[in-house]
């Protein structure tokens, strides 16, 4: 290969305009790279914060750390940001960093295929249009495809039915009989809001969540002013949040017994607020805390205790035209059903079809479960970089921190590609396998392997979602690209 010092950067397509895609776009612009396009399936940026507009939607990571390190926001209204505020922050970033001309909205990607003859990716849109680029960066996230429950008769229900990630704000819940299916992170937030207005709420619970108090409150005006006037204090406050959150990684990955401290706290909260003894015995989980996502809320248990909320733990058998029928034969007539059943977190990049070298499909490559080198690159799929890919999710800290680590790594990869115009970098299979083994070994003794069923696990029971350690170890592992991890494919001579 011949080096070229005057070569330009490769052309780039970014798929998705959430935190990952926007952060990548901003950093490209700051490097002086303008040959990129962001493809967004919706008509607006924001990803999960655009899609999840249900009542009470908010973040469970502190505001000052659920934001870019290079773009602090001093006037967060609360310690934990609300959905509309986070979305507004992302739209502010688009405007400040002049990204509008780089984003194409209403562009759903159906297929990305690597052209071996040109070392290029061909990206096909739902409208039939085909785009080409040297590099594809996916930033579709893990919480973008709603997971619908598989319940017989859902199509026969005559009332209102929707998923919490597709909230119908035109529907008036006042004095309605409502069924909520699921008690996950979304339901924890919208159920207390619904309970204030509905006539009755039947909450169908498969397994109880562990719920801790949320240390949330509004920021005082003087605090916002201090953040703005003293940037060093803003940065220190952010660092304090980081290390407080980071310390919890040990409990999840190595010393699971430490989590019992939180379990006792959750039990105390439940007993404090749930006076209905029948409900109380069903809201305290029977699995080890941390095996599923730990949730935080100050109004979940009080909502459960309300007289108009009925907790149903018998499994759902089917749905008929006017209600829900459980396995014991009891019928619950309702006017509306809300599915708070989460997302297909382990279906990375679906429903897009990804085809790599020699016609290899990503589905085929991932038959044994999704894996990627450092969560970003996949052998056989050159110049394809995933943000928020396999095993880069967190249970203890901010995903934005992980995304910034990945963005830095991708930028370093682009520098490597710049030296070899027309080439493509393909991670070596042995390096990917070695990294995947390291990750899975780290997960073996984690709390996520303690026996419960959770969205962290794929259909084969493999944890393809979580990172088994500290975020600073991941940042160190991704601080630069080691080109020895990659095979550089020469550009075709006849290209």
Helices and strands as residue ranges (DSSP letters): E 12-15, H 19-30, E 36-39, H 48-51, E 58-62, G 63-65, E 80-82, H 83-96, G 100-102, E 103-104, E 109-115, E 120-125, E 130-133, E 135-138, G 154-156, E 160-163, G 164-166, E 177-181, H 185-195, E 200-204, E 211-212, H 221-229, H 231-246, H 249-253, G 256-259, H 260-273, H 277-283, E 295-296, H 300-304, E 309-312, E 316-320, E 323-326, E 331-333, E 336-339, E 353-355, G 357-359, H 362-365, E 384-386, H 399-418, E 424-427, H 429-444, G 447-449, H 471-477, G 483-485, E 486-489
